[in-house]
Amino acid sequence: MDIVTGVGVLDKATHVLRAVAERPLSLQGLQVATDLPRATAHRLAVALEAHGLLRRDDDGRFDLGPELAALGRIASDRFPLAGLALPALEALRDETGESAQLFVREGTHRRCVLSLQSPHALRWIVPEGVLFPLDVGSAGRVLGRESDMNGWVQSVEEREPGVASVSAPVVGPDGSVVAAVSVSGPVDRLTRQPGDLHGERVLHAAADIESLLGTAP
């Protein structure tokens, strides 16, 4: 599991939700994805379904439920960063032709709060809401306050084979790093020096978002 809080049932239920966020899963698939006993996986999935956090699709697989969508809308209203960043990330995705993401720090991890997919058939897909370690990947290192003389940080095959990325910090009015803007995709297109290819574009996107932070309600 990504995070262990000491509240076992909550950790396991969250693990189930994150597994289903990757793709709809049968009970067997859920058991494999979570490494939980079959009875435990079934009990948690059924309980989450009763609360509307999971649902069954037409094939009987567990998928994310409508209550999560409602909670997500409320969270977005209360956390406007993703909405503010959307135009800048759309422009970044269109200019680079690659997938673009916005990450924020959560303790020793980073969460993707906005993800736009590349139009290419071969692309790197990061689901919104997914949680990654902070110590690997260019966005994680940006949020960990690692800096580069160019202002951006790049990574090649650090977390996933065949994937490269370049990220830049979004700095708030108080000087703190509030988010990381990233472009990611196959090494074959981004090369082993993705910063040379897209670093300046990522920096411009981060600057566009920064210009809006002082005007957020």
One Martini backbone bead per residue (centre of mass of N, CA, C, O) as a GRO file, in nm:
protein
  217
    1MET     BB    1   0.100   0.034   0.016
    2ASP     BB    2   0.140   0.370   0.010
    3ILE     BB    3  -0.026   0.419   0.286
    4VAL     BB    4   0.023   0.413   0.649
    5THR     BB    5  -0.183   0.493   0.942
    6GLY     BB    6  -0.308   0.241   1.136
    7VAL     BB    7  -0.586   0.220   0.979
    8GLY     BB    8  -0.655  -0.060   0.835
    9VAL     BB    9  -0.935  -0.034   0.690
   10LEU     BB   10  -0.866   0.233   0.548
   11ASP     BB   11  -0.619   0.145   0.391
   12LYS     BB   12  -0.766  -0.083   0.232
   13ALA     BB   13  -0.992   0.086   0.102
   14THR     BB   14  -0.800   0.279  -0.047
   15HIS     BB   15  -0.660   0.061  -0.212
   16VAL     BB   16  -0.911  -0.021  -0.368
   17LEU     BB   17  -0.972   0.252  -0.500
   18ARG     BB   18  -0.698   0.279  -0.651
   19ALA     BB   19  -0.725   0.025  -0.820
   20VAL     BB   20  -0.994   0.113  -0.966
   21ALA     BB   21  -0.880   0.378  -1.090
   22GLU     BB   22  -0.716   0.231  -1.311
   23ARG     BB   23  -0.953  -0.001  -1.329
   24PRO     BB   24  -1.175  -0.218  -1.382
   25LEU     BB   25  -1.275  -0.488  -1.146
   26SER     BB   26  -1.272  -0.781  -1.049
   27LEU     BB   27  -1.238  -0.969  -0.782
   28GLN     BB   28  -0.980  -1.102  -0.878
   29GLY     BB   29  -0.839  -0.842  -0.970
   30LEU     BB   30  -0.849  -0.705  -0.691
   31GLN     BB   31  -0.683  -0.911  -0.540
   32VAL     BB   32  -0.426  -0.879  -0.711
   33ALA     BB   33  -0.388  -0.563  -0.688
   34THR     BB   34  -0.392  -0.572  -0.348
   35ASP     BB   35  -0.319  -0.840  -0.188
   36LEU     BB   36  -0.583  -0.950  -0.083
   37PRO     BB   37  -0.802  -1.123   0.047
   38ARG     BB   38  -1.087  -1.220  -0.091
   39ALA     BB   39  -1.279  -1.154   0.147
   40THR     BB   40  -1.174  -0.865   0.193
   41ALA     BB   41  -1.219  -0.747  -0.085
   42HIS     BB   42  -1.523  -0.802  -0.091
   43ARG     BB   43  -1.611  -0.651   0.163
   44LEU     BB   44  -1.505  -0.370   0.081
   45ALA     BB   45  -1.645  -0.338  -0.195
   46VAL     BB   46  -1.938  -0.364  -0.091
   47ALA     BB   47  -1.924  -0.128   0.110
   48LEU     BB   48  -1.849   0.089  -0.101
   49GLU     BB   49  -2.103   0.045  -0.269
   50ALA     BB   50  -2.311   0.127  -0.046
   51HIS     BB   51  -2.171   0.432  -0.048
   52GLY     BB   52  -2.100   0.500  -0.366
   53LEU     BB   53  -1.778   0.449  -0.430
   54LEU     BB   54  -1.894   0.206  -0.577
   55ARG     BB   55  -1.954   0.000  -0.874
   56ARG     BB   56  -2.125  -0.171  -1.130
   57ASP     BB   57  -2.085  -0.283  -1.427
   58ASP     BB   58  -2.200  -0.459  -1.702
   59ASP     BB   59  -1.969  -0.691  -1.612
   60GLY     BB   60  -1.938  -0.674  -1.279
   61ARG     BB   61  -1.741  -0.461  -1.223
   62PHE     BB   62  -1.546  -0.259  -1.045
   63ASP     BB   63  -1.621   0.090  -0.995
   64LEU     BB   64  -1.656   0.403  -0.979
   65GLY     BB   65  -1.863   0.612  -0.798
   66PRO     BB   66  -2.090   0.876  -0.762
   67GLU     BB   67  -1.983   0.990  -0.490
   68LEU     BB   68  -1.704   1.069  -0.595
   69ALA     BB   69  -1.801   1.284  -0.793
   70ALA     BB   70  -1.930   1.467  -0.583
   71LEU     BB   71  -1.675   1.506  -0.409
   72GLY     BB   72  -1.497   1.615  -0.638
   73ARG     BB   73  -1.653   1.876  -0.686
   74ILE     BB   74  -1.613   1.991  -0.406
   75ALA     BB   75  -1.303   1.983  -0.406
   76SER     BB   76  -1.268   2.171  -0.651
   77ASP     BB   77  -1.407   2.419  -0.524
   78ARG     BB   78  -1.193   2.419  -0.272
   79PHE     BB   79  -0.965   2.345  -0.510
   80PRO     BB   80  -0.867   2.565  -0.772
   81LEU     BB   81  -0.599   2.487  -0.915
   82ALA     BB   82  -0.691   2.306  -1.150
   83GLY     BB   83  -0.866   2.523  -1.289
   84LEU     BB   84  -0.639   2.732  -1.330
   85ALA     BB   85  -0.443   2.522  -1.495
   86LEU     BB   86  -0.588   2.421  -1.751
   87PRO     BB   87  -0.504   2.618  -1.983
   88ALA     BB   88  -0.196   2.567  -1.956
   89LEU     BB   89  -0.211   2.256  -2.005
   90GLU     BB   90  -0.342   2.264  -2.279
   91ALA     BB   91  -0.115   2.421  -2.417
   92LEU     BB   92   0.110   2.218  -2.350
   93ARG     BB   93  -0.010   1.975  -2.493
   94ASP     BB   94  -0.033   2.110  -2.777
   95GLU     BB   95   0.272   2.195  -2.812
   96THR     BB   96   0.400   1.895  -2.750
   97GLY     BB   97   0.206   1.627  -2.774
   98GLU     BB   98   0.186   1.568  -2.465
   99SER     BB   99   0.154   1.479  -2.159
  100ALA     BB  100  -0.014   1.652  -1.886
  101GLN     BB  101   0.066   1.765  -1.544
  102LEU     BB  102  -0.057   1.800  -1.197
  103PHE     BB  103   0.115   1.836  -0.886
  104VAL     BB  104   0.093   1.748  -0.538
  105ARG     BB  105   0.167   1.749  -0.208
  106GLU     BB  106   0.171   1.443   0.020
  107GLY     BB  107   0.407   1.443   0.200
  108THR     BB  108   0.579   1.160   0.059
  109HIS     BB  109   0.389   1.251  -0.178
  110ARG     BB  110   0.211   1.257  -0.502
  111ARG     BB  111  -0.059   1.425  -0.665
  112CYS     BB  112  -0.286   1.399  -0.924
  113VAL     BB  113  -0.504   1.679  -1.032
  114LEU     BB  114  -0.401   1.682  -1.344
  115SER     BB  115  -0.485   1.522  -1.672
  116LEU     BB  116  -0.345   1.519  -2.004
  117GLN     BB  117  -0.366   1.370  -2.304
  118SER     BB  118  -0.222   1.250  -2.562
  119PRO     BB  119  -0.285   1.204  -2.911
  120HIS     BB  120  -0.122   0.967  -2.902
  121ALA     BB  121  -0.120   0.630  -2.899
  122LEU     BB  122   0.159   0.667  -2.771
  123ARG     BB  123   0.135   0.690  -2.413
  124TRP     BB  124   0.125   0.859  -2.096
  125ILE     BB  125  -0.083   0.757  -1.827
  126VAL     BB  126  -0.233   0.969  -1.572
  127PRO     BB  127  -0.431   0.945  -1.320
  128GLU     BB  128  -0.646   1.103  -1.150
  129GLY     BB  129  -0.542   1.077  -0.802
  130VAL     BB  130  -0.280   0.964  -0.807
  131LEU     BB  131  -0.012   0.807  -0.616
  132PHE     BB  132   0.326   0.907  -0.564
  133PRO     BB  133   0.632   0.920  -0.508
  134LEU     BB  134   0.874   1.172  -0.423
  135ASP     BB  135   1.172   1.028  -0.504
  136VAL     BB  136   1.046   1.002  -0.800
  137GLY     BB  137   1.069   1.190  -1.047
  138SER     BB  138   1.040   1.510  -1.147
  139ALA     BB  139   0.796   1.603  -0.971
  140GLY     BB  140   0.899   1.498  -0.701
  141ARG     BB  141   1.164   1.669  -0.699
  142VAL     BB  142   1.026   1.941  -0.708
  143LEU     BB  143   0.855   1.901  -0.440
  144GLY     BB  144   1.143   1.844  -0.288
  145ARG     BB  145   1.325   2.101  -0.388
  146GLU     BB  146   1.455   2.047  -0.645
  147SER     BB  147   1.708   2.190  -0.851
  148ASP     BB  148   1.785   2.376  -1.148
  149MET     BB  149   1.952   2.591  -1.350
  150ASN     BB  150   1.689   2.593  -1.552
  151GLY     BB  151   1.419   2.525  -1.351
  152TRP     BB  152   1.426   2.226  -1.424
  153VAL     BB  153   1.325   1.872  -1.423
  154GLN     BB  154   1.455   1.555  -1.511
  155SER     BB  155   1.348   1.223  -1.637
  156VAL     BB  156   1.466   0.869  -1.689
  157GLU     BB  157   1.339   0.582  -1.594
  158GLU     BB  158   1.269   0.595  -1.277
  159ARG     BB  159   0.964   0.460  -1.254
  160GLU     BB  160   0.946   0.393  -1.573
  161PRO     BB  161   0.990   0.222  -1.837
  162GLY     BB  162   1.016   0.441  -2.121
  163VAL     BB  163   1.002   0.708  -1.938
  164ALA     BB  164   0.968   1.063  -1.968
  165SER     BB  165   1.047   1.385  -1.797
  166VAL     BB  166   0.930   1.728  -1.724
  167SER     BB  167   0.968   1.979  -1.459
  168ALA     BB  168   0.795   2.248  -1.277
  169PRO     BB  169   0.747   2.500  -1.063
  170VAL     BB  170   0.487   2.625  -0.850
  171VAL     BB  171   0.478   2.948  -0.718
  172GLY     BB  172   0.380   3.116  -0.462
  173PRO     BB  173   0.344   3.419  -0.302
  174ASP     BB  174   0.533   3.290  -0.051
  175GLY     BB  175   0.753   3.087  -0.214
  176SER     BB  176   0.613   2.826  -0.244
  177VAL     BB  177   0.564   2.499  -0.346
  178VAL     BB  178   0.244   2.397  -0.485
  179ALA     BB  179   0.356   2.271  -0.765
  180ALA     BB  180   0.373   2.051  -1.061
  181VAL     BB  181   0.479   2.062  -1.390
  182SER     BB  182   0.417   1.819  -1.660
  183VAL     BB  183   0.595   1.618  -1.901
  184SER     BB  184   0.504   1.304  -2.066
  185GLY     BB  185   0.675   1.013  -2.219
  186PRO     BB  186   0.832   0.864  -2.449
  187VAL     BB  187   1.163   0.834  -2.512
  188ASP     BB  188   1.149   0.832  -2.824
  189ARG     BB  189   1.040   1.141  -2.812
  190LEU     BB  190   1.187   1.286  -2.557
  191THR     BB  191   1.425   1.154  -2.489
  192ARG     BB  192   1.718   1.182  -2.270
  193GLN     BB  193   1.642   1.517  -2.303
  194PRO     BB  194   1.355   1.662  -2.218
  195GLY     BB  195   1.445   1.952  -2.139
  196ASP     BB  196   1.549   2.044  -2.418
  197LEU     BB  197   1.261   2.012  -2.549
  198HIS     BB  198   1.039   2.117  -2.284
  199GLY     BB  199   1.132   2.311  -2.054
  200GLU     BB  200   1.028   2.593  -2.143
  201ARG     BB  201   0.727   2.519  -2.160
  202VAL     BB  202   0.697   2.440  -1.862
  203LEU     BB  203   0.777   2.713  -1.746
  204HIS     BB  204   0.548   2.877  -1.879
  205ALA     BB  205   0.315   2.726  -1.746
  206ALA     BB  206   0.392   2.791  -1.455
  207ALA     BB  207   0.380   3.101  -1.489
  208ASP     BB  208   0.081   3.116  -1.565
  209ILE     BB  209  -0.022   3.007  -1.295
  210GLU     BB  210   0.113   3.211  -1.103
  211SER     BB  211  -0.047   3.463  -1.217
  212LEU     BB  212  -0.327   3.345  -1.075
  213LEU     BB  213  -0.293   3.303  -0.762
  214GLY     BB  214  -0.346   3.605  -0.661
  215THR     BB  215  -0.665   3.585  -0.785
  216ALA     BB  216  -0.767   3.387  -0.604
  217PRO     BB  217  -1.031   3.329  -0.374
   0.00000   0.00000   0.00000
